[in-house]
Amino acid sequence: MASPLEKARKDPESMKARILKAARCRFGEYGFHGTTTRMIARDVGIDISTLHYHWGEKADLYEAVVLDIHDDLRGKLIDVEKSIHGLPLAERMDIAIDEMTDFLFRCPEISNLVLFRYFGKTRHQSSLDICVPEYVSDIARSMGLCDDEMGVPVSSRMKVLAMMNAIHNFISGEAFFQPMLGLEREAYRKRVKETLKFLLIPAFVEQRN
């Protein structure tokens, strides 16, 4: 039997999909504890009973949102890996930074929820969190930070986490950083890419040399 999330993905115009889309935005803006199901229902234009009929309790909907962004992020990382495979490291990073920042600026709730889950205080735990180390290790291998297929050193994983956190912070902090820097949206996003490349590419390329 298909799960509510599978049904929502199968029919993007369905009520389940509409609720999921609104929930991604609200949880991304306010986190699990700052969001209520009434807020989400109001955004969709439905009553609270309709939301619960389609998704159950708030925790069930939140788990679906986490899984949804988890799969979106994983799919994008796989696509990026396919497009940069075999290229020199500097070129790989240049393309990857462009593609990942564009993707995350289109879906800022992903960065917001990542930061909420790993740096905020929350009583809500998820078994999905255990998948994150796999991504970190896969990225480390893709970037050539280790040769061991069986295990990735802590030092390599830390470097990947530093890169990921830099990207997520620029995305999540756009509303704060953009006016502080006196930049329009497109100018800010262009500068984010330039800054990430300026900091990250030499650091990772020199690590390989």
C-alpha positions in Angstrom: 0.0 0.0 0.0 1.4 3.4 -1.0 2.3 5.8 1.8 0.8 9.3 2.0 4.1 10.7 0.7 4.2 8.3 -2.2 0.6 9.3 -3.1 1.5 13.0 -2.8 4.5 12.6 -5.2 2.4 10.6 -7.6 -0.2 13.4 -7.9 1.3 16.9 -7.4 -2.1 18.5 -7.7 -3.7 16.4 -5.0 -4.7 17.6 -1.6 -2.0 15.6 0.0 0.6 17.2 -2.3 -0.8 20.7 -1.6 -0.6 20.1 2.2 3.0 18.7 1.9 4.1 21.8 -0.1 2.7 24.2 2.5 4.2 22.1 5.3 7.7 22.2 3.8 7.5 26.0 3.7 6.1 26.4 7.3 8.4 23.8 8.9 11.3 25.4 7.0 10.4 28.8 8.3 9.5 28.0 11.9 10.8 24.5 12.6 8.8 21.6 14.2 7.8 23.3 17.4 7.2 26.7 15.9 4.8 25.4 13.3 1.2 24.3 14.0 -1.1 22.2 11.8 -3.6 25.1 11.9 -1.0 27.3 10.2 -0.5 24.8 7.5 -4.2 24.2 7.0 -4.8 28.0 6.8 -2.1 28.2 4.1 -3.8 25.5 2.0 -7.3 26.9 2.7 -8.7 23.8 4.4 -10.0 23.0 7.9 -7.8 21.2 10.4 -9.8 17.9 10.2 -9.0 17.7 6.4 -5.3 18.0 7.1 -5.4 15.3 9.8 -7.4 13.0 7.5 -4.7 13.2 4.8 -1.6 13.2 7.0 -2.4 12.2 10.5 -0.7 14.0 13.4 1.8 16.8 13.1 4.8 14.5 13.7 3.6 12.3 10.8 3.5 15.2 8.5 6.9 16.5 9.7 8.5 13.1 9.1 7.1 13.1 5.6 8.6 16.6 5.0 12.0 15.4 6.3 11.9 12.4 4.1 10.8 14.5 1.1 13.6 17.0 1.4 16.0 14.1 2.2 15.1 12.4 -1.1 15.2 15.7 -3.0 18.7 16.5 -1.7 20.0 13.0 -2.4 18.6 13.1 -5.9 20.3 16.4 -6.6 23.6 15.2 -5.2 23.4 12.1 -7.5 22.6 14.3 -10.5 25.6 16.6 -9.7 27.9 13.7 -9.3 26.9 12.4 -12.7 27.6 15.8 -14.3 31.1 16.3 -12.8 32.4 12.7 -12.7 35.9 12.4 -14.1 36.6 16.1 -14.3 39.6 17.8 -12.5 38.7 18.6 -8.8 38.7 22.4 -9.3 36.3 22.1 -12.2 34.1 19.6 -10.3 33.8 22.0 -7.4 33.1 25.0 -9.6 30.2 23.2 -11.3 28.9 21.6 -8.0 28.8 24.9 -6.2 26.8 26.5 -9.0 24.3 23.6 -9.2 23.9 23.1 -5.5 23.4 26.8 -4.6 20.9 27.3 -7.5 19.0 24.2 -6.3 19.0 25.3 -2.6 18.0 28.9 -3.4 15.0 27.4 -5.2 14.2 25.3 -2.2 15.4 27.3 0.8 13.3 25.1 3.2 15.9 22.4 2.7 18.7 24.4 4.2 16.5 25.8 6.9 15.3 22.4 8.0 18.8 21.0 7.9 20.0 23.8 10.2 16.9 23.4 12.4 17.5 19.7 12.8 21.2 19.7 13.5 21.8 23.0 15.3 18.5 23.8 17.0 17.2 22.4 20.2 14.3 20.1 19.5 12.6 17.2 21.3 11.6 15.6 18.0 14.0 12.9 16.8 14.1 11.0 13.5 15.6 7.8 12.4 16.3 9.6 9.0 19.2 11.5 10.6 21.4 8.4 10.4 21.5 8.7 6.6 23.4 12.0 6.7 26.8 10.4 7.5 26.4 8.3 4.3 26.1 11.5 2.3 29.1 13.1 3.9 31.2 10.0 3.2 30.0 9.7 -0.4 30.9 13.4 -1.1 34.3 12.9 0.5 35.0 10.0 -1.8 33.7 11.9 -4.8 36.0 14.7 -4.1 39.0 12.4 -3.7 39.5 13.2 0.0 40.2 9.6 0.8 41.2 6.4 -1.0 39.6 3.9 1.4 36.3 2.6 0.0 35.5 1.0 3.4 36.0 3.9 5.7 36.3 7.7 5.4 38.6 9.5 8.0 37.1 11.9 10.4 39.3 14.7 8.9 37.8 14.2 5.5 34.2 14.2 6.8 34.9 17.3 8.8 36.0 19.1 5.6 32.8 18.1 3.8 30.7 19.2 6.8 32.5 22.6 6.7 31.6 23.0 3.0 28.0 21.9 3.5 27.5 24.2 6.4 28.9 27.2 4.5 26.5 26.6 1.7 23.4 26.1 4.0 24.2 29.1 6.1 24.4 31.4 3.0 21.1 30.0 1.8 19.3 30.1 5.1 20.7 33.5 6.0 19.7 35.2 2.8 17.0 37.4 4.4 19.5 38.6 7.0 22.7 38.9 4.9 21.2 40.4 1.7 20.0 43.8 3.2 23.0 43.9 5.5 25.3 43.8 2.4 23.0 46.2 0.5 22.5 43.7 -2.4 19.6 42.8 -4.5 18.6 39.2 -4.6 20.3 38.2 -7.8 23.5 40.1 -6.8 23.5 38.4 -3.5 23.2 35.0 -5.0 26.0 35.7 -7.5 28.2 36.9 -4.6 27.5 33.8 -2.6 28.8 31.6 -5.4 31.9 33.7 -5.9 32.6 33.6 -2.2 32.1 29.9 -1.8 34.4 29.2 -4.8 37.0 31.7 -3.5 37.1 30.0 -0.1 36.5 26.3 -0.9 38.1 25.5 -4.2 41.7 26.5 -3.3 41.4 24.8 0.1 40.3 21.5 -1.3 42.6 21.6 -4.4 45.6 22.4 -2.2 44.6 19.5 0.1 45.0 17.2 -2.9 48.4 18.6 -4.0 
